[in-house]
Amino acid sequence: MSANCAIRRVVHAPVALVLCALAATVLLSACQRGSEEQAAEIRPVRVLTIERQMVGDSISLTGRLQAQAEVNESFRIDGRLIERNVDVGDRVRPGQVLARLDQMNEQSNLQSARAQLAAAQAQGLEARTSYARMRDLLAEHAVSRASFEQAEAMQKITQSQIDSAQALVEIAQNRLSYTNLVSDAAGVVTARGPEAGEVVAAGRMIVQVAREGAVDAVFDVPAAVKDVAPTNPEILVALGGDPKVTAVGKVREVSPRADPITGTFTVRVRLINPPPAMRLGSTVTGRMKLDRVPALDIPASALIRPGGKPAVWIVDTKAGTVSERNVELQAYDAERVQVSQGLAPGDVIVTAGVQALRPGQKVRWTEATK
């Protein structure tokens, strides 16, 4: 009996191993079939064949509101900042003291200059008295001509010393007044510099003031748009948070040099009678009609942004697969996009179903209409 049981156990062990191997093979085959089925999945999409067309209805760009004049208020002399009376967002008026420097050194210099002036004035009084006396004695032939001329010269010297000392007093008074930083125009503080207690150099920005008055909408415009923009265009500027708040603007300044990083040109548009809701720093959208020029115009739904950069799905019509391609935008709005680089006539792009795709994904497509 025990011998038979041992034989049965020996026989059952290889059988169990064979069954496990068969089960693993079946599972692996099922996984491979699932992967193959997933890889072979074909997504339905809508596509558009790129054609170069005449476009130029309008262009929409995003910008920001700035004051036409932003002044960096700074001291004319060095010193230790002891007080700053305004902060970012505060409104200032002409003549308002914005900040103060320690006046100790300037007060001492003023007292010294006044003492020198007093000494020079005393010497001048003595020289004038001597000159008057010598003039009377010369008329009586009581002194020589040389003595009179010497007294006359001394009077002139002391008078020049008085003038020099007076100038030093005025300089010292001006420097003392420069310890108070005074606003010369009304506006709003948009930035601040050093804190109280710091030693500041002459010309260092203490506060930046955006002066009241004219307001600019500032846009970064691509070169392609700048080149086709009409002369003296009228631009409709709308508030980003409330598109119903609008103002008309005229181009005031176009930067002659492109930004070295973005390649765009800064364009400043002066707003005509902007509403109060258009505050400095607000985001705005500017819309401008363009001359009709050849361009590649695609639906906005075709754009994807992998890594934050605009791109589209390109369809390989022979292989039936898609791949990403980065593009550069010339202009855009909520529905249409003008592409300046990255596409060429004849390219087939996906316009619907873009979010469900991956590189190498097989697709079946239907042609879209513009």
Secondary structure, DSSP 8 states (H G I E B T S, - for coil): -HHHHHHHHHHHHHHHHHHHHHHHHHHHHHHHHHHHHHHT-EEEEEEEE--EEEE-S-EEEEEEEEES-EEEEE-SS-EEEEEE---TT-EE-TT-EEEEE--HHHHHHHHHHHHHHHHHHHHHHHHHHHHHHHHHHHHTT-S-HHHHHHHHHHHHHHHHHHHHHHHHHHHHHHHHHTTEEE-SS-EEEEEE---TT-EE-TT-EEEEEEESS-EEEEEEE-HHHHHH--SS-EEEEEESS-TT-EEEEEEEEE-SS--TTT--EEEEEEEES--TT--TT-EEEEEE----EEEEEEEGGG-B-GGGS-EEEEEETTTTEEEEEE-EEEEE-SSEEEEEES--TT-EEEEESGGG--TT-EEEEEE---
